[in-house]
Amino acid sequence: MGRRADRYLHGPAERRPILCLIFGTTTLFDAPTLAALYPTHKAFTSAYDKALKRAVKKGWILEPDAKLIKKWAAGSNIGG
């Protein structure tokens, strides 16, 4: 199980296409849940940046991609 900024990932899903079996399913967070997790935009970007750094360190995300992803997070309206 894992958490992303605006959704909860879980799996594996049954009787789904192969990609669903590999990646599980996704459930979007509602507004109250997002507000509880990230009361401010800074809280969101801080948590996101920490998770992104871990992913780069483990080799799951390449540094050039991480720069683009970080830019997306900074420009998002998540938090607050």
Order of alpha helices (4+ residues) and beta strands (2+ residues): beta-beta-alpha-beta-alpha-alpha-alpha
